[in-house]
Every structure is written in structure tokens, then in C-alpha cells.
Amino acid sequence: MTHDYTRNRLCQQQALHFFILRGNEPCSPQVACSARRYFSVAGIDGQLFSTLRSNAGEPLGARPGRRRRRLSSATSGRWWMTAHERLSPHRRYHGGNSSMVFVSNSEVHPMVLINRHLPEYQFAEAHSLYIPALPGPVLDVVTRPEVVDDPVVRGLISLRELPNRLAGSLGFASALRDRASFGLADFTFLGRDGDREIALGLAGRFWQSDYGLITVADEQDFLALKSGKIAKLVMNFTADVEGQGTRLTTRTRIWCSDNETKRSFLPYWWLIRPASGLIRRRLLRRARDAALRQ
């Protein structure tokens, strides 16, 4: 039994590594056969394998001499997250690296809210943490002021806003001069699905010094925003039963309305990703501490 479990996990990792290492390269029939075998042992059906491989940019069995179609980092991120979410819905992150651990004893619920409000996206990230508490109380604390009001996060946001606020203090135009620092209050609450998921939305031109935020009254307004050279962001929190506790996961998806917007957002995305990941990991840890104090 232990041997089969270990073998299945190794085959899951091999199947995932197939996407990581060969995601946008032509694939010989021999390599395709090997990858299919990994997927079969890992419990992944052939249709899903073909779908994910096609999303990676090359059909199975492409001729070695065929010209390669390179993927942009945004497109690559889209199929990467698709493969990860289907192969391993939960991920443990160690330090600053997004190393993956397959979790086999979790009760995984579908992400209704984030899939409804942002089914298509070009950028994404995800972080998770195990909490020895029930899902309901864990979700209850994630948006509390004492959890989201992190001094380290405040410092990072102050650093991000410093140029714009400094310009305002020197008499130049500044949209942030009379505005509070960016925080959870700027997000639009998109709903809660019982003890399973909470979703928050944001829209604007995030790469601008003042974020270029667009006022969104409710989830209907958020769904209606589909043009205007803007980016839409949905951040959710899901609570899945794992053993005697809960795996709390936060996912962030960003959708850009057109290629020009995507090109504007891409450098900003790579610049803020380290801080963005730090903020989310700290939020998960603070949520864990608050849930355990209850």
C-alpha cells in the first residue's frame, strides 16, 4: 500500500515536471507516450492530458523540426496554473520558493466565486497554509482588521506610494495626497460561499503610481467591466478540510482587457511579485494565529 502511494506521488510529480520542463517545446511520440504513462498512474485521464498539453502551445507528437511557438510569461502562467490546479489543488510554499507538495487527504470544494467573477486570466499566484481549526472560523478571521492590518504590509505599501505622495507634498499633482493608503477597503466584496470561499475584487490600472483604481459598487458592476484598457483582479480565500484541520489557500488572478494593457502590466507584475507573495504569506500566518486564538 505504501509502495503504491509513493509510486503515485512520484508519477504525479513526473507528470507535472513534464509541463514545467517541456511546456512549450515540440514533443516526440516517445516523450508523449512516457508522459501519458505518468498521467495514467497518477490518475489523470488522457483527455485532460491532451487538453493541458495543447494549452501549453504544442500538440502531442509534434515533429521535432517544427518551428517552436514560444509562450509569453502571461500565457505560460495561464496553462501553468491550470495544470497545477487540476493536478494538485493545494500547494505548500516553503520560504520564497513555490515548491509543490501533493495533498491526498483533503476534501476539495470547487472555487465557485473566483471562477464566476474571473474565469479567464493572464496572471496568477497561489499560496496555502495548514491551520488546525475548522473551516468556518478560519474564513471568519481572514478579513478582520487585526489580521489584515500588518505593520510590514503597511511599510511595503508606504514605500510603493512614496513617489506619488512626495510629489504631492512638493506641490505637484498627486491623486494620493488626500487619500488613505491602499488597503483591503479598496477591494469590492464579491461574496462568500458558506464555509468554503470568500472572494474580493479590484479594478484599475495597477501599474500607475496612484493604482488607477476604478470604483466598483458591487459584484454586478465588477462583472460588467470588460473594456477600457483596465485590469481586473480577484483574490479569494478557500478553506478545505484536511485531516483534523483546514487548508487555507489564497489565490490571485489578474485579467487584462487587451494586449496593450497586458504589456503595461507585465513589468509591474514581475516587479511586485516578491512583495505580493510576502504579503499573502504573512496574511495566511496572521489568519492562522487569529483562528487559533479564538
C-alpha positions as CSV (number, residue, x, y, z in Angstrom):
1,M,0.0,0.0,0.0
2,T,2.8,2.4,0.9
3,H,4.7,1.4,-2.2
4,D,1.7,2.2,-4.4
5,Y,1.1,5.6,-2.6
6,T,4.7,6.6,-3.1
7,R,4.7,5.5,-6.7
8,N,1.5,7.5,-7.4
9,R,3.0,10.6,-5.9
10,L,6.2,10.2,-7.9
11,C,4.2,9.8,-11.1
12,Q,2.2,12.9,-10.2
13,Q,5.4,14.9,-9.8
14,Q,6.8,13.5,-13.1
15,A,3.6,14.4,-14.9
16,L,3.8,18.0,-13.5
17,H,7.5,18.3,-14.4
18,F,6.6,17.3,-17.9
19,F,4.7,20.6,-18.1
20,I,7.3,22.6,-16.3
21,L,10.2,21.5,-18.5
22,R,8.6,20.8,-21.8
23,G,5.6,23.1,-21.7
24,N,6.3,25.0,-24.9
25,E,8.5,22.6,-26.8
26,P,7.6,20.1,-29.5
27,C,7.3,16.6,-28.2
28,S,8.2,13.4,-29.9
29,P,5.8,10.4,-29.8
30,Q,8.2,8.6,-27.4
31,V,8.1,11.5,-24.9
32,A,4.4,11.8,-25.3
33,C,4.0,8.1,-24.5
34,S,6.1,8.4,-21.4
35,A,4.2,11.4,-20.2
36,R,0.9,9.7,-20.8
37,R,2.1,6.7,-18.7
38,Y,2.9,9.1,-15.8
39,F,-0.5,10.6,-16.1
40,S,-2.2,7.2,-16.2
41,V,-0.5,6.1,-13.0
42,A,-1.3,9.5,-11.4
43,G,-5.0,9.1,-12.2
44,I,-5.1,11.7,-14.9
45,D,-7.2,10.8,-17.9
46,G,-6.0,11.1,-21.5
47,Q,-8.4,13.8,-22.4
48,L,-7.2,16.1,-19.7
49,F,-3.6,15.3,-20.6
50,S,-4.2,16.3,-24.3
51,T,-6.1,19.4,-23.3
52,L,-3.4,20.7,-20.9
53,R,-0.7,19.7,-23.4
54,S,-2.5,21.7,-26.2
55,N,-2.9,24.6,-23.9
56,A,0.9,24.5,-23.4
57,G,1.3,25.6,-27.0
58,E,2.2,22.4,-29.0
59,P,0.1,19.4,-29.9
60,L,1.3,16.0,-28.8
61,G,3.6,14.2,-31.3
62,A,4.7,17.4,-33.0
63,R,7.6,16.9,-35.4
64,P,11.0,17.7,-33.9
65,G,11.8,20.0,-36.9
66,R,8.6,22.1,-36.4
67,R,9.1,25.7,-35.6
68,R,8.5,26.3,-31.9
69,R,5.9,28.8,-30.7
70,R,7.3,30.4,-27.6
71,L,4.8,31.4,-24.9
72,S,4.7,34.7,-23.2
73,S,5.1,34.6,-19.5
74,A,1.5,35.6,-19.1
75,T,0.2,32.8,-21.4
76,S,2.6,30.3,-19.8
77,G,1.3,31.3,-16.4
78,R,-2.3,30.6,-17.5
79,W,-1.7,26.9,-18.5
80,W,0.8,26.5,-15.6
81,M,-1.9,27.4,-13.1
82,T,-4.4,25.2,-15.0
83,A,-2.1,22.2,-14.7
84,H,-1.4,22.9,-11.1
85,E,-5.0,23.4,-10.0
86,R,-6.0,20.2,-11.8
87,L,-3.1,18.1,-10.7
88,S,-2.7,19.4,-7.2
89,P,-5.4,21.7,-5.8
90,H,-3.4,22.5,-2.7
91,R,0.2,23.7,-2.6
92,R,2.5,24.2,0.3
93,Y,5.1,27.0,-0.1
94,H,8.4,26.8,1.6
95,G,10.3,30.1,2.1
96,G,10.2,32.1,-1.1
97,N,10.0,29.2,-3.4
98,S,6.8,27.8,-4.9
99,S,7.8,24.2,-4.3
100,M,4.8,21.8,-4.6
101,V,3.6,19.2,-2.2
102,F,0.7,16.9,-3.3
103,V,-2.0,16.6,-0.6
104,S,-4.1,13.5,-0.9
105,N,-6.3,13.7,2.2
106,S,-8.1,17.0,1.6
107,E,-11.7,17.5,0.8
108,V,-11.5,19.9,-2.1
109,H,-14.5,22.1,-3.0
110,P,-15.0,23.9,-6.3
111,M,-14.0,27.5,-6.4
112,V,-17.4,28.9,-7.3
113,L,-16.8,32.6,-6.7
114,I,-13.4,33.2,-8.4
115,N,-14.4,31.1,-11.4
116,R,-17.6,33.1,-11.7
117,H,-16.0,36.5,-11.5
118,L,-12.8,35.9,-13.3
119,P,-12.8,32.6,-15.3
120,E,-10.2,33.9,-17.7
121,Y,-7.0,35.5,-16.6
122,Q,-3.4,36.0,-17.8
123,F,-1.6,36.2,-14.4
124,A,-2.0,34.2,-11.2
125,E,-0.4,33.2,-7.9
126,A,-1.4,31.0,-5.1
127,H,-0.3,30.3,-1.5
128,S,-1.6,28.0,1.2
129,L,-1.2,27.1,4.8
130,Y,-2.5,24.3,7.1
131,I,-4.4,25.5,10.1
132,P,-5.6,23.1,12.9
133,A,-9.1,24.7,13.1
134,L,-12.5,24.3,11.4
135,P,-13.1,25.9,8.0
136,G,-15.8,28.3,9.2
137,P,-13.8,30.0,11.9
138,V,-10.8,30.2,9.7
139,L,-12.7,32.0,6.9
140,D,-14.3,34.3,9.5
141,V,-11.0,35.8,10.5
142,V,-9.3,36.4,7.1
143,T,-10.8,39.8,6.6
144,R,-10.8,41.1,10.2
145,P,-8.9,44.4,10.7
146,E,-6.5,42.9,13.2
147,V,-5.5,40.3,10.6
148,V,-5.1,42.5,7.5
149,D,-3.6,45.4,9.4
150,D,0.0,44.2,9.2
151,P,2.8,46.7,10.0
152,V,5.1,45.0,7.5
153,V,2.5,45.3,4.8
154,R,1.8,49.0,5.7
155,G,5.5,49.6,5.3
156,L,5.6,48.0,1.8
157,I,2.6,49.9,0.7
158,S,4.1,53.2,2.0
159,L,7.2,52.5,0.0
160,R,5.1,51.8,-3.1
161,E,3.2,55.1,-2.7
162,L,6.2,57.2,-1.7
163,P,7.0,58.8,-5.1
164,N,3.4,59.9,-5.7
165,R,2.9,61.3,-2.2
166,L,6.3,63.0,-2.2
167,A,5.3,64.7,-5.5
168,G,2.1,65.9,-3.8
169,S,4.0,67.4,-0.9
170,L,6.2,69.3,-3.3
171,G,3.2,70.9,-5.0
172,F,2.9,68.6,-8.0
173,A,-0.3,66.7,-9.0
174,S,-0.9,63.7,-6.8
175,A,-4.0,61.5,-6.7
176,L,-2.9,60.0,-3.4
177,R,-2.3,63.2,-1.5
178,D,-5.7,63.3,0.2
179,R,-6.3,59.6,0.1
180,A,-5.7,56.9,2.7
181,S,-3.1,54.2,2.0
182,F,-4.1,51.3,-0.2
183,G,-5.7,48.5,1.8
184,L,-8.5,45.9,1.9
185,A,-11.1,48.7,2.0
186,D,-10.3,49.4,-1.7
187,F,-11.5,45.9,-2.7
188,T,-15.1,45.1,-3.5
189,F,-16.6,42.2,-1.6
190,L,-17.8,39.7,-4.2
191,G,-19.4,37.2,-1.9
192,R,-19.0,34.3,0.4
193,D,-19.8,30.7,-0.4
194,G,-20.6,29.2,3.0
195,D,-17.5,28.0,4.9
196,R,-15.7,27.3,1.6
197,E,-14.7,30.5,-0.1
198,I,-14.6,34.3,0.1
199,A,-13.8,36.5,-2.9
200,L,-12.7,40.1,-3.3
201,G,-12.3,42.2,-6.5
202,L,-10.3,45.2,-7.6
203,A,-10.2,47.0,-10.9
204,G,-7.9,49.7,-12.3
205,R,-4.5,50.4,-13.9
206,F,-2.4,49.0,-11.1
207,W,0.9,49.9,-12.7
208,Q,0.2,53.6,-12.3
209,S,1.7,55.3,-9.3
210,D,-1.8,56.0,-7.9
211,Y,-3.1,52.5,-8.9
212,G,-5.6,54.0,-11.3
213,L,-8.4,52.4,-9.3
214,I,-11.9,52.3,-10.7
215,T,-14.8,52.5,-8.3
216,V,-16.8,49.2,-8.3
217,A,-20.0,49.3,-6.3
218,D,-20.8,45.6,-6.2
219,E,-20.2,42.3,-7.9
220,Q,-22.6,43.2,-10.8
221,D,-20.5,46.3,-11.6
222,F,-17.4,44.1,-11.4
223,L,-18.8,41.6,-13.9
224,A,-19.9,44.4,-16.2
225,L,-16.3,45.8,-16.5
226,K,-14.9,44.3,-19.7
227,S,-13.2,47.1,-21.6
228,G,-11.4,50.4,-21.2
229,K,-7.7,49.3,-21.0
230,I,-8.1,48.1,-17.4
231,A,-7.0,45.2,-15.4
232,K,-9.3,43.2,-13.1
233,L,-8.1,41.3,-10.1
234,V,-9.9,38.7,-7.9
235,M,-8.4,37.5,-4.7
236,N,-10.1,34.6,-2.9
237,F,-9.6,32.5,0.2
238,T,-10.7,28.9,0.2
239,A,-11.0,26.7,3.3
240,D,-10.8,22.9,2.6
241,V,-10.9,20.2,5.2
242,E,-7.6,18.5,5.6
243,G,-7.2,15.8,8.3
244,Q,-8.3,17.4,11.6
245,G,-7.9,20.9,10.4
246,T,-8.2,23.2,7.3
247,R,-6.0,24.1,4.4
248,L,-6.5,27.9,3.8
249,T,-5.5,28.9,0.3
250,T,-5.4,32.3,-1.2
251,R,-5.4,32.7,-5.0
252,T,-5.0,35.9,-7.0
253,R,-6.0,36.2,-10.7
254,I,-5.5,39.2,-12.9
255,W,-7.2,39.7,-16.3
256,C,-6.1,42.4,-18.7
257,S,-8.6,43.8,-21.2
258,D,-6.3,43.9,-24.2
259,N,-2.7,43.3,-25.3
260,E,-1.7,46.8,-24.6
261,T,-2.9,46.6,-21.1
262,K,-1.1,43.3,-20.6
263,R,2.2,44.8,-21.9
264,S,1.8,47.7,-19.4
265,F,1.0,45.3,-16.5
266,L,3.7,42.7,-17.2
267,P,6.8,44.7,-15.9
268,Y,4.8,45.8,-12.9
269,W,3.8,42.2,-12.2
270,W,7.4,41.0,-12.2
271,L,8.5,43.9,-10.0
272,I,5.8,43.4,-7.3
273,R,5.7,39.6,-7.2
274,P,8.2,39.1,-4.4
275,A,6.4,41.7,-2.2
276,S,3.0,40.3,-3.3
277,G,3.9,36.8,-2.3
278,L,5.3,38.0,1.1
279,I,2.1,39.9,1.8
280,R,-0.1,36.9,1.1
281,R,2.1,34.5,3.1
282,R,2.0,36.9,6.1
283,L,-1.7,37.2,5.8
284,L,-2.1,33.5,5.9
285,R,0.1,33.2,9.0
286,R,-1.8,36.1,10.7
287,A,-5.1,34.4,9.9
288,R,-3.8,31.1,11.4
289,D,-2.7,32.9,14.6
290,A,-6.1,34.7,14.9
291,A,-8.0,31.4,14.3
292,L,-6.0,29.6,17.0
293,R,-6.6,32.5,19.5
294,Q,-10.4,32.0,19.3
